[in-house]
Amino acid sequence: MRQKIFPTQPLSGSNIGNYWNLLVENDFKVDVKYIPRMLYTSFASLFLTSPLGKIESLFKQKEINQTDIAKEPIFIIGHWRSGTTFLHYLMSKDEHLGYFSNAQSLCPGIMFIPAYKQFIQLHLPSKRPMDDVDIELDLPQEEEFALGNTSTQSCYHWWVFPQKMKSYFDKYVLFQNLTKSEQGKFKCTYTQLIKKISLANAGKRLLIKNPANTGRIPFLLELFPNAKFIYLHRNPVDVYHSTIKLHSRLIEHFTFQKIDKKTIEQNTLYFYQTLMEKYQKDKTLIPSKNLLEISYQDLIQNPLSTVQNIYDSLDIPHFQQAQPVFQAFIKAQQTYQAEVYKPNYEKENELKQIFASMNI
């Protein structure tokens, strides 16, 4: 098993200007326990990522600006822990599709710098902390990490500054209380990232997976009116338990601040309800031919037929050519065991009543 050498901190891939702005926005609230983590991240950003990023910008920015997105993306959406990662990994085996890799998303400012992967390799664990899924540099990743390493406008800053979890969610998932200037900045940053990853993937159609995009459908349709959307849904009680684990584990690895478990639980319920309400409202904006909703159970129990249905329903070509690699990936995953939560029946009944009462 590969062992990381340096701390796992995604902001190590940020430029120093962005990193400084984040500290300022959060009033430099860093708990004493996490000062060494903060200082290491500062060092990596100032002396490695930032100077290399300036070199990349000098030689590649013009080409990035001139890149056209010829093929509208395919967006995989749904609440966190609904099976989006498995589908992302599976569909990424289709060589006709491009995607953000772990390396590109964690160090978006230096993805065209030779040997940049060696820097990331020093920080990358062999397994994801929340579910023991393999992590490799070239495996798919969410563009949200790239957004966080390029701007202050990412909800994933909530794992570094968890005392503002709700604020990050409201602003950068729901797009609430954003000024016109902030909206314009987000659009510019996101467009630049999509152009850059399109260039890195030689113009392939992009497969983009990001639960946060579940709340950004109007924004995504503004950029890509004919984009395809695959929405995954799962039993909300299972989603709740798994999301609590996600937040707890990643806060443990990334945070500069302390936060209590009760607050994480309250935030998780709030995130679920508001995100699902917004999705139900916004999905009507997507042309019916461009949206497919699938269940986690169908995906896990019948992955190949589910993917074939996705390709057929959304008119995505090349399923037959990709079928052998899909089958090989599915076979390789058969030994994976998802975590089974030990039920606390009183708590489970309480959660069921809470979710049943939600207007979703």
Beta strands, then each sheet from edge to edge (+ up, - down):
strand 1: 74-77
strand 2: 97-98
strand 3: 205-209
strand 4: 228-233
strand 5: 291-295
sheet 1: 2+ 3+ 1+ 4+ 5+
end
